Amino acid sequence: LAVHYLEGESDRLAVYSAEGEAASFTLQTVYPHLIHFALNQHGVLLAAPDRSAFYPLGGGESWERSFSGGSVYRPVYAGEDFFVLGEGARLSVLDHYGAMLARIQLDQPNEAPLRILPGPEPGQFAIHGQRYVEFYAFGTD
């Protein structure tokens, strides 16, 4: 479970396990509105209006970069061992450390809203548009 909240003058993201709070991160700026984030046992991938960020759980390096979400309605997704970040007409597939595995150019990028959804098998995800669903599969090893 991950929770986005304001504490004093800082925007924060707290991750909870069954035993309690496992990790807490301070965001670079305050976002008084909806942000998108995806969580699995390896980390949190965040998409704010102006940036994307990866926060590892249990070691590794965090990163931030500028973000332009474009037409992807749900711009982040977490599979069991991977993450997907939508950036306009392109998807970035990241491994469980937040490192780039692949970039995918969308065939129909102007059909908004697009959503990133789970696929039927592990290691798969789907892009759902108004009139189509495209499935993608890859290996993380």
N, C-alpha and C positions, 0 to 999 in steps of 0.2 A: 504494500500500500504506500502510495506517495501523496503528500499533501502540500499544496502551494499556499503560503500565508504571509501576512505582513507582521513583522515584529519590530516595534519602534519605527525607525527610519529605514529598515532593511527588508527586502523581499526575500523569502526563504523557501526552500524545498526540503521537506523532511521525508525520509524513507523509513518505513516501519516493517519489522519482521514480526513473526508470531510472538517473539519474546519482548518486543518493545522497539524503541527507536534504534535503527541500525546506522543511519548516517544523516547528516544535515548539511545543506549547502546554501551559501549566501549568493543570490543572484546579483549581477552587475548593476542592475537598475530596478526600480519599482515598477511593476506591471499591474495597474489597478483593474485589469480586465482579464479575459480568458487567455491562457497560454495552453499550448498543447505539449504533452510529454508522454513518453512511453517508457515502461519499466520492465525489466526482467531481473534475474538473479545476478547479472553481471554489472548493471548500471542503469542510468537514467539518460534518455535522449530528450532534450528540450527544444521546442520551437517557439520562440517569442516573436513578436511582430518585426523586430529588427535584428535578431540573431538566432543562431542555433548553438547548442552547447551539449557536451557529453560529460557526465559525472560518473566515474567508475565506483563500483562498490567492491571493496576488498582489494584495493591496490590498482596501480596503473595511473595514467595521467589524464587529467581533465583537459578539455579544449573548448574554445568558443570561436565562432566566425560569423561574419555578417550573413544575414538571411533575407531572402525574398521569396516568400511562400507562394505567390502567384495563384494558380488555379487549384491546388491540392487542398481539399476541404479538411482532411485530417492529415497534416503533413508529417506525422511521425508514427511509427509502428515498431513494436518489439516482438520478435519471435523468441523461441527458447534460447538460441545462441547467436542472434543477429538483430540488427536494427535497420529500418528503412526511413529515410528522410526525403520528403518531397520538396523540391526546389523549382517551382514553376513547371516547365516542361521536362524536367529531369528528375530522376530518382537516384539517390545515393544509397547503396547497400553497404552497411558497416558490420565488421565482425564484433564479437562480444567485448573487445577492448576499445571499440570506437574507431578502429582503423578502416580505411576504405577498402572494400572488396570489389565493387563494381559501380559503374555509372550507367544508368539506363535512360535513353532518350525515349520519351513517350510518343507513340504513333499519333494519338489524337489529343494533343495537349489543350486545345481550346474548348473542350467539352466539359465545362465546369458545372457543378462541383465534382471533383474527383475524390475518391476515398481510397486509402490503403487498408486492406482487410486481410485476415488470415486466409491462407490457402488450405486445401483439403489434406495436405500432408506436412510433416515437419520440414523446414527448409523451404517452404513455399509461401507466397503471398499473392494477393490479387489487387489489381487496380480496378475500381468500379466507377464507371462513368454513367451518364444518363442512359446510354443505349448499348453499353457493352461491358464485359468483364474480361480482363486479360490476366492470365496467371503466369507467375515467374517462379522458377526453381533454380537453386544453386547449392553448392557445397561450401561449408565453412571450414573444412579441414585443409 
